[in-house]
Amino acid sequence: MPAVVRIPSAWRKLTSNRDSIEVDPGTVESALGSIDASCPGFREKVFDSDGSVVRFVNIYVNKEDIRFKSGLATEVHHGDEINIIPAIAGG
């Protein structure tokens, strides 16, 4: 059973309107990076130019914030769920 990345609704135009994508286990970084191969432009939504997570994006593995785990090196196992939550601003 692969891991699953849940795609935020605002980003689904990059994923042909898919709300989730199955990825191989590994790390958060490898899981998210692998999506860009089939969904060009996805990487730029998640990572900044130095390879860290964009400031206004929060990532969770099984409801645990990766900032309190091992960051992008957080392990992803079979059956895990990765949720990407971009901040929404307005006024």
C-alpha positions as CSV (number, residue, x, y, z in Angstrom):
1,M,0.0,0.0,0.0
2,P,1.6,3.3,-1.0
3,A,1.4,6.5,1.0
4,V,-1.1,9.2,-0.1
5,V,-0.6,12.9,-0.5
6,R,-3.8,15.0,-0.1
7,I,-3.7,17.9,-2.6
8,P,-5.2,21.3,-1.5
9,S,-8.1,22.3,-3.6
10,A,-6.4,25.5,-4.8
11,W,-3.5,23.4,-6.3
12,R,-5.6,20.7,-8.0
13,K,-5.2,22.4,-11.4
14,L,-1.6,21.2,-11.3
15,T,-2.7,17.6,-10.6
16,S,-5.4,17.3,-13.3
17,N,-8.0,17.9,-10.5
18,R,-6.9,14.9,-8.4
19,D,-7.5,15.4,-4.7
20,S,-4.9,12.8,-3.8
21,I,-1.8,11.2,-5.3
22,E,-0.2,7.9,-4.3
23,V,3.5,8.0,-3.6
24,D,6.2,5.5,-2.7
25,P,7.4,5.5,1.0
26,G,10.6,7.3,1.8
27,T,10.7,10.9,3.2
28,V,8.4,13.8,2.9
29,E,10.8,15.5,0.6
30,S,11.1,12.5,-1.8
31,A,7.3,12.0,-1.7
32,L,6.5,15.6,-2.6
33,G,9.4,15.8,-5.1
34,S,8.1,12.8,-7.0
35,I,4.8,14.5,-7.7
36,D,6.5,17.2,-9.8
37,A,7.5,14.5,-12.4
38,S,3.9,14.0,-13.4
39,C,2.6,17.4,-12.3
40,P,5.0,20.1,-13.4
41,G,4.9,23.2,-11.3
42,F,4.0,21.4,-8.1
43,R,7.5,21.6,-6.6
44,E,7.4,25.4,-6.8
45,K,4.3,25.5,-4.7
46,V,5.9,23.5,-1.9
47,F,9.6,24.3,-2.0
48,D,11.4,27.7,-2.1
49,S,14.7,28.2,-4.0
50,D,16.9,26.8,-1.2
51,G,14.8,23.6,-1.0
52,S,13.0,24.3,2.2
53,V,9.2,24.4,2.6
54,V,7.6,27.6,1.5
55,R,6.9,29.8,4.5
56,F,3.1,29.7,4.3
57,V,2.7,26.0,3.7
58,N,2.3,23.5,6.5
59,I,2.8,19.8,6.0
60,Y,1.4,17.0,8.2
61,V,2.1,13.3,8.2
62,N,-0.7,11.4,9.8
63,K,-1.9,14.6,11.5
64,E,1.6,15.4,12.9
65,D,3.2,18.6,11.8
66,I,6.6,17.8,10.2
67,R,8.1,20.9,11.9
68,F,7.9,19.0,15.2
69,K,9.3,15.8,13.7
70,S,12.2,15.6,11.3
71,G,11.1,18.3,8.8
72,L,11.4,17.2,5.2
73,A,13.4,14.2,6.4
74,T,10.3,12.9,8.2
75,E,9.8,9.2,7.2
76,V,6.8,8.2,5.2
77,H,5.7,4.6,5.4
78,H,3.2,2.5,3.5
79,G,-0.4,3.7,4.3
80,D,0.7,7.1,5.7
81,E,-1.2,10.2,4.7
82,I,0.5,13.5,3.9
83,N,-1.6,16.6,4.1
84,I,-0.5,19.9,2.6
85,I,-2.2,23.0,4.1
86,P,-1.4,26.3,2.4
87,A,-2.2,29.4,4.5
88,I,-5.0,31.5,3.2
89,A,-4.8,35.3,3.6
90,G,-7.3,38.0,2.9
91,G,-8.9,41.0,4.4
